[in-house]
């Protein structure tokens, strides 16, 4: 059984550093901006910082990003995300199967 920790992208990662050694997955959830939009730039920075912290600690923790989209998933691969949870960007598609294949291929072809 795996253990995970979910945090919002605006939260300070240092707060959770003592717990990193005891988890298998770290889920980063995008925070909302002042205009109530998902803040992907903050999520991207949090993902890069989390990957750096995990690697510096010598841990093998899967870094999970919530609410990735077709437009930004490759950027999250570039900064070290391992797993993606896709919601609204998938459900806005007419053909879920084709959309999932498209996302999968985009991630596989972009792998670091």
Long-range contacts (C-beta under 8 A, 24 or more apart in sequence): 4-64, 9-39, 9-42, 9-43, 9-45, 9-46, 9-47, 10-39, 10-42, 10-46, 13-46, 13-49, 13-50, 13-53, 17-53, 17-57, 20-53, 20-54, 20-57, 20-59, 20-61, 21-57, 21-59, 23-61, 24-61, 24-62, 25-61, 25-62, 25-63, 25-64, 25-83, 26-50, 26-54, 26-61, 26-62, 26-63, 26-64, 27-64, 27-65, 27-66, 27-85, 28-63, 28-64, 28-65, 28-66, 29-66, 29-67, 30-66, 30-67, 38-67, 40-69, 40-72, 43-67, 43-76, 44-72, 44-75, 44-76, 44-79, 47-76, 47-79, 47-80, 47-81, 48-79, 48-80, 50-80, 51-79, 51-80, 51-81, 52-80, 55-80, 70-99, 70-102, 70-103, 70-106, 73-103, 73-106, 73-107, 73-110, 74-106, 74-107, 74-110, 77-107, 77-110, 77-111, 77-112, 78-110, 78-112, 80-112
